[in-house]
Amino acid sequence: MEVSRIIAEIDAQILKLQQARALLAGTTQQANKGPGRPKGRKTVAQAATAAKTATARKRKLSPEGRKRIADAMKKRWAERRKQNAKA
């Protein structure tokens, strides 16, 4: 007998035993369930709530903050122009 055929028969027996265990335990399991945590499933309501919270978290810049940034950038550009004029 080939090794690959023996492995295939063992896998078939394991599958049958897993199905029998699931029936005895009163639960149904998927035959080829992989390791790890199952992926979450979002309902329509959860998806809508997630979309709202994502847009609600958007930060807004105050006019004072915008002016501070504009002034800082103008200062930076002026320094850059001075450096280019010297070179």
The 8 nearest C-alpha neighbors of each residue, nearest first, counted from 0:
[[1, 2, 4, 5, 3, 6, 8, 7],
 [2, 0, 4, 3, 5, 6, 7, 8],
 [1, 3, 5, 4, 6, 0, 7, 8],
 [4, 2, 6, 5, 1, 7, 0, 8],
 [3, 5, 7, 1, 6, 2, 8, 0],
 [6, 4, 2, 8, 7, 3, 9, 1],
 [7, 5, 9, 3, 4, 8, 10, 2],
 [6, 8, 4, 10, 5, 9, 3, 11],
 [9, 7, 11, 5, 10, 6, 12, 4],
 [8, 10, 6, 12, 11, 7, 13, 5],
 [11, 9, 13, 7, 8, 12, 6, 14],
 [10, 12, 8, 14, 9, 13, 7, 15],
 [13, 11, 15, 9, 14, 10, 16, 8],
 [14, 12, 10, 16, 11, 15, 17, 9],
 [13, 15, 17, 11, 12, 16, 10, 18],
 [14, 16, 12, 18, 13, 17, 19, 11],
 [15, 17, 19, 13, 18, 14, 20, 12],
 [18, 16, 20, 14, 19, 15, 13, 21],
 [17, 19, 21, 15, 16, 20, 14, 22],
 [20, 18, 16, 22, 21, 17, 15, 23],
 [21, 19, 17, 23, 18, 22, 24, 16],
 [22, 20, 18, 24, 26, 27, 19, 23],
 [21, 23, 25, 19, 20, 24, 26, 18],
 [22, 24, 20, 25, 21, 19, 26, 18],
 [25, 23, 21, 22, 26, 20, 27, 19],
 [26, 24, 22, 23, 21, 27, 20, 28],
 [27, 25, 21, 24, 22, 28, 23, 20],
 [26, 28, 21, 22, 29, 25, 18, 24],
 [29, 27, 30, 21, 26, 18, 32, 17],
 [28, 30, 32, 31, 27, 18, 17, 33],
 [29, 31, 32, 28, 14, 18, 17, 15],
 [32, 30, 29, 33, 14, 28, 34, 17],
 [31, 33, 29, 30, 34, 28, 35, 37],
 [34, 32, 31, 35, 37, 36, 30, 29],
 [35, 33, 32, 36, 37, 31, 38, 29],
 [36, 34, 37, 33, 38, 32, 39, 31],
 [35, 37, 38, 34, 39, 33, 32, 40],
 [38, 36, 39, 35, 34, 33, 40, 32],
 [37, 39, 36, 40, 35, 41, 33, 34],
 [40, 38, 37, 41, 36, 42, 45, 46],
 [39, 41, 38, 42, 37, 45, 46, 43],
 [42, 40, 45, 46, 39, 43, 44, 47],
 [41, 43, 45, 44, 46, 40, 47, 39],
 [42, 44, 46, 45, 47, 41, 48, 40],
 [45, 43, 47, 42, 46, 48, 41, 49],
 [46, 44, 48, 42, 47, 43, 41, 49],
 [45, 47, 49, 43, 48, 44, 41, 42],
 [48, 46, 50, 44, 49, 45, 43, 51],
 [49, 47, 45, 51, 50, 46, 44, 52],
 [48, 50, 46, 52, 47, 51, 45, 53],
 [49, 51, 47, 53, 48, 52, 46, 54],
 [52, 50, 48, 54, 53, 49, 55, 47],
 [51, 53, 55, 49, 54, 50, 56, 48],
 [54, 52, 50, 51, 56, 55, 49, 57],
 [53, 55, 51, 52, 56, 57, 50, 49],
 [54, 56, 52, 57, 53, 51, 58, 50],
 [57, 55, 54, 53, 52, 58, 51, 59],
 [58, 56, 55, 54, 59, 53, 52, 60],
 [59, 57, 56, 60, 55, 54, 61, 53],
 [60, 58, 61, 57, 56, 62, 64, 65],
 [59, 61, 64, 65, 62, 58, 63, 66],
 [60, 62, 64, 63, 65, 59, 66, 58],
 [61, 63, 65, 64, 66, 60, 67, 59],
 [64, 62, 66, 61, 65, 67, 60, 68],
 [65, 63, 67, 61, 66, 62, 60, 68],
 [64, 66, 62, 68, 63, 67, 69, 61],
 [67, 65, 69, 63, 64, 68, 70, 62],
 [68, 66, 64, 70, 69, 65, 71, 63],
 [67, 69, 71, 65, 66, 70, 72, 64],
 [70, 68, 66, 72, 71, 67, 65, 73],
 [71, 69, 73, 67, 72, 68, 66, 74],
 [70, 72, 74, 68, 69, 73, 67, 75],
 [71, 73, 75, 69, 74, 70, 76, 68],
 [74, 72, 76, 70, 75, 71, 77, 69],
 [75, 73, 71, 77, 72, 76, 70, 78],
 [76, 74, 72, 78, 73, 77, 71, 79],
 [75, 77, 79, 73, 78, 74, 72, 80],
 [76, 78, 80, 74, 79, 75, 73, 81],
 [79, 77, 81, 75, 76, 80, 74, 82],
 [78, 80, 76, 82, 77, 81, 75, 83],
 [79, 81, 83, 77, 78, 82, 84, 76],
 [82, 80, 84, 78, 79, 83, 77, 85],
 [81, 83, 79, 85, 80, 84, 78, 86],
 [82, 84, 80, 86, 81, 85, 79, 78],
 [83, 85, 81, 82, 86, 80, 79, 78],
 [86, 84, 82, 83, 81, 80, 79, 78],
 [85, 83, 84, 82, 81, 80, 79, 78]]
